[in-house]
């Protein structure tokens, strides 16, 4: 009788706990759904307010006229917000329902998924098949935009449709097209899963806990990385954000089969995803990164030399990955600012604040600045940078 009572009590508690979890989960989902409805209305009201502000001016410049057209087109877009759904990547709970929702959206929301169920001309379909098969002929499944377009156009023509065909495949998830900020350059990843595996190898969920264990993970010894060097690289990486190329090669050992491709791919990811930058002096950095002025004097475009004949002594041992840099607390940050400002005669402080920056925004910004601008970082934390201008007396 005692065992039966004990079992019944445990069963009741488990069911009660499940009900509590479901209740708070639904409560959180309702809050999220309310937030998106509120934000959508806030967005519409803000656009209308900006339109009214422009109309209230006595004279409307050409740039403001263009902005009015943009605002009007934004108001004409119908956005349908789907209710938030809770899924678990641990137990795979509700994934089937989530997939059905995605399929329904893909079929019904034509403004977001314009290429679904689209009937393609025969030549277009053949071109799609050719693009998908390109990966089989390459040592690594990616191409820069100019090389990619030359291959496709020389095979099938259709130069006037190359962008539309490419973005159609991108929209279907068969390839991934990444654009470089402040330039027209693109890179095409012909195997999206391969790109995902590269990034997962660098940003693993267990990287700081169990993955970097020499005795338990054989990939390091299989790649002839001695334990003494491994321990040094591990400490540098996890404590200071310094990633040695030999350690990264181990992370990617199942993905890269030719050592010659390593630095090219590593630089491509730095260039288009802004996830890291080479640890080298500014002069040496210029040898692999050409910063050339564009038409407007305020912007610059980057050209990472990917031709091996042009790229002399570009190979580097270390890269800095901001995601793994140590954090600085507010007290130390204020002390650094105080020390820094004491060295200056004239101080102009420009501060931008935001309560909702996207995840990884500061990391990508810090990489973009060191690659694009004439800046030298004196100290770099996960959430704080101290630097100075290379030529001008600005810090």
Beta strands, then each sheet from edge to edge (+ up, - down):
strand 1: 142-144
strand 2: 176-179
strand 3: 186-189
strand 4: 242-244
strand 5: 277-278
strand 6: 289-293
strand 7: 300-304
strand 8: 318-320
strand 9: 375-380
strand 10: 385-389
sheet 1: 1+ 3- 2+
sheet 2: 4+ 8- 5+
sheet 3: 6+ 7-
sheet 4: 9+ 10-
end
